[in-house]
């Protein structure tokens, strides 16, 4: 997967060269009494360690083990591990340890290190002994207790220790209430993307449908107002605010990563393909644009409608105060470290085990899966595709002997008339959108499966946002192609205020950029909504030689369209694209030929277009 390799060679893979939080000297995660490394080390390690084992990279694994060995050795007699960070109220802060637990779970699944299970068991016994009034008592840990809960269930599934279920109940009752009908505990974008799944996680123990429904309610609650935008997310910037719902509001890069992780976990819990649809929506349309094409720099906030990536403070148009839009590898304590887990977790969720000893192809990308199926036979499923830039997904099954088991293939919600061929012969099976095709048969070595997911043009109307329109082709949302003018800027002067970097970090090796538009952007689309093919023409181009399609120059699909400039829609007093003009927009400007490209390839973009009269 070229994309993951870019991440490995980019910021996440080399963050130790930049981040002061990862300096080993006097680091709180490496030596007792160290003075730095709160959530930053766990955030970074979660993605870095996964990549080390996915790529089987000796140098990365050696670096990973420095941190994991230190963490495992840090456990005290009472069960606590890591730095004793205390919140303002004087109580221990359990939040950073939650991230470490996620890291250890994946580390154990890669290595089966015998130290992990007793380590986690001892820590959870410690948590059970902490008085409720001292447990999850500060803002971040209280919001994010669902992460702790998920790790408890992970361990319970391995050991069956009954005390873990008592701890799960304790975590749930001390976590912020994500089961409210018409509001949320807080409106921080990352908290929402990460924490809304807590009730569904708890549902695994209670079996109470109200718990499960609460997660769905949270998901749709935030999107009814703040999610009337393309790209799978919601316009919170840092915190969602009433009156700030335009598609020029964005999401932290952390928010993209956590939403994708939540979607993967919820797919595992529920089997509902809706969550896989949303993960792909965020991954293909929102996440790539948060980075420079080499993934060596990122920005804090990325928006569906964004025509500048400068280092200015755009508050209150964007919340909060700071240079949140510039591409800067030196900037941001959280996103800089946390983005790295998004792609490994996505990769790990591509193919899942089913509860009838089969395999489920949940999301589509080139990958190789080894698994025991049916009667315990170990098979290899190789997947080959350029999805979402092509509609065909090809699988080859290798097995040492004939074996019977089911294979599930997800049909995305946008796809009609999907079809499956096995060894060139059509399979008769129900292929409804937003469902799984189940194929159970006796499989032989080198069996070939071909899944066709026909893509078609469609458009969405965002009623809350002035009936603006976005254009889709299959899972891809399209943006106006805007010429992007990159300019190097100072890494340090343009960094967010609480960022830190190593004194020896080379700003030439890790440059920061602002991006400004080199072509007009204030267009509305001229559309025949009854016949989109009359207004929009799909153009397929060559697959890029470097296997990375999310760039302005190499994207392998474009749409030829027509639009009209809207002179009244310009840059506002905050230096941002002004909010969408009132519906309907009446303009007399000439109709022009314009080009649309996939939203994920556009670092500057208009993705929600004003509706023309």
GICOR-V283663 format. One record per backbone hydrogen bond with DSSP energy under -0.5 kcal/mol. NH is the residue of the N-H (numbers start at 0). CO is the residue of the C=O. Records with the same first field share a line. If there is no record, write none. Layout:
BEGIN
NH = CO ; CO
END
This chain:
BEGIN
4 = 0
5 = 1
6 = 2
7 = 3
8 = 4
9 = 5
10 = 294
12 = 6
13 = 9 ; 10
14 = 11
16 = 13
17 = 14
18 = 14
19 = 499
21 = 18
22 = 19
26 = 23
27 = 35
29 = 26
30 = 26
33 = 30
34 = 25
35 = 25
41 = 37
42 = 38
43 = 39
44 = 40
45 = 41
46 = 42 ; 43
47 = 43
48 = 44
49 = 45
50 = 46
51 = 47
52 = 48
53 = 49
54 = 50
56 = 51
57 = 55
60 = 56
61 = 57
62 = 58
63 = 59
64 = 60
65 = 61
66 = 62 ; 63
67 = 63
68 = 64
69 = 65
70 = 66
71 = 67
72 = 68
73 = 69 ; 70
74 = 71
75 = 79
78 = 75
84 = 82
86 = 90
89 = 86
92 = 84
93 = 91
97 = 93 ; 94
98 = 94
99 = 95
100 = 96
101 = 97
102 = 98
103 = 99
104 = 100
105 = 101
106 = 102
107 = 103
108 = 104
109 = 105
110 = 106
111 = 107
115 = 112
117 = 113
118 = 114
119 = 115
120 = 116
121 = 117
122 = 118
123 = 119
124 = 120
125 = 121
126 = 122
127 = 123
128 = 124 ; 125
129 = 125 ; 126
133 = 130
134 = 131
141 = 137
142 = 138
143 = 139
144 = 141
146 = 143
147 = 143
148 = 144
149 = 145
150 = 146
151 = 147
152 = 148
153 = 149
154 = 150
155 = 151
156 = 152
157 = 153 ; 154
158 = 154
159 = 155
163 = 160
164 = 161
165 = 161
166 = 162
167 = 163
168 = 164
169 = 165
170 = 166
171 = 167
172 = 168
173 = 169
174 = 170 ; 171
175 = 141
177 = 175
188 = 237
191 = 187
192 = 188
193 = 189
194 = 190
195 = 191
197 = 194
200 = 196
201 = 197
202 = 198
203 = 199 ; 200
204 = 201
205 = 201
206 = 202
208 = 206
210 = 207
211 = 207
212 = 208
213 = 209
214 = 210 ; 211
215 = 211
216 = 212
217 = 213
218 = 214
219 = 215
220 = 216
221 = 217
222 = 218
223 = 219
224 = 220
225 = 221
226 = 221
227 = 224
228 = 226
234 = 225
235 = 233 ; 249
236 = 249
237 = 318
239 = 186
243 = 240
244 = 242
248 = 245
250 = 301
251 = 236
252 = 299
255 = 251
256 = 252
257 = 253
258 = 254
259 = 255
260 = 256
261 = 257
262 = 258
263 = 259
264 = 260
265 = 261
266 = 262
267 = 263
268 = 264
269 = 265
270 = 265 ; 266
272 = 270
274 = 271
275 = 271
276 = 272
277 = 273
278 = 274
279 = 275
280 = 276
281 = 277
282 = 278
283 = 279
284 = 280
285 = 281
286 = 281
287 = 282
288 = 285
289 = 286
290 = 287
291 = 296
294 = 291
298 = 289
299 = 323
300 = 323
301 = 250
303 = 248
304 = 246
305 = 303 ; 604
308 = 514
313 = 311 ; 321
316 = 313
317 = 313
323 = 321
326 = 512
327 = 297 ; 325
330 = 327
336 = 333
337 = 333
338 = 334
340 = 337
341 = 338
343 = 339
344 = 340
345 = 341
346 = 342
347 = 343
348 = 344 ; 345
349 = 346
351 = 359
353 = 357
356 = 353
358 = 405
359 = 351
360 = 407
361 = 349 ; 359
362 = 349
364 = 362
366 = 382
368 = 380
370 = 378
372 = 376
373 = 356
375 = 372
376 = 372
378 = 370 ; 376
379 = 397
380 = 368
381 = 379 ; 395
382 = 366 ; 380
383 = 393
388 = 385
392 = 450
393 = 383
394 = 448
395 = 381
396 = 446
397 = 379 ; 395
399 = 377
402 = 442
404 = 440
406 = 438
407 = 358
408 = 436
409 = 360
410 = 434
411 = 409
414 = 411
417 = 430
418 = 451
420 = 449
421 = 424
422 = 420 ; 447
424 = 421
426 = 419
428 = 426
433 = 410
434 = 410 ; 431
436 = 408
438 = 406 ; 436
439 = 437
440 = 404 ; 438
442 = 402 ; 440
445 = 396
446 = 396 ; 443
448 = 394
449 = 420
450 = 392
451 = 418 ; 449
452 = 390 ; 450
453 = 451
457 = 471
459 = 469
461 = 459 ; 467
462 = 460
464 = 461
465 = 463
466 = 461 ; 462
467 = 461 ; 464
468 = 608
469 = 459
470 = 477
471 = 457
472 = 475
473 = 455
475 = 472
477 = 470
478 = 596
479 = 605
480 = 594
481 = 479
484 = 482 ; 515
485 = 483
486 = 513
488 = 511
493 = 489
494 = 491
498 = 495
501 = 17
504 = 501
506 = 504
509 = 505
511 = 488
512 = 326
513 = 486
514 = 308
515 = 484
516 = 306
517 = 482
522 = 520
523 = 563
524 = 609
525 = 561
526 = 524
528 = 526
530 = 527
533 = 530
534 = 530 ; 531
535 = 531
536 = 559
537 = 535
538 = 557
540 = 555
546 = 543
548 = 546
550 = 548
554 = 550
557 = 538
558 = 595
559 = 536
560 = 558 ; 593
562 = 591
563 = 523
564 = 589
565 = 521
566 = 564
568 = 565
569 = 567
571 = 575
574 = 571
577 = 569
584 = 610
585 = 583
586 = 584
591 = 562
593 = 560
595 = 558
596 = 478
597 = 556
598 = 476
599 = 283
600 = 597
601 = 598
602 = 600
604 = 305
606 = 303
608 = 468 ; 606
609 = 522
610 = 465
611 = 524
612 = 584
END
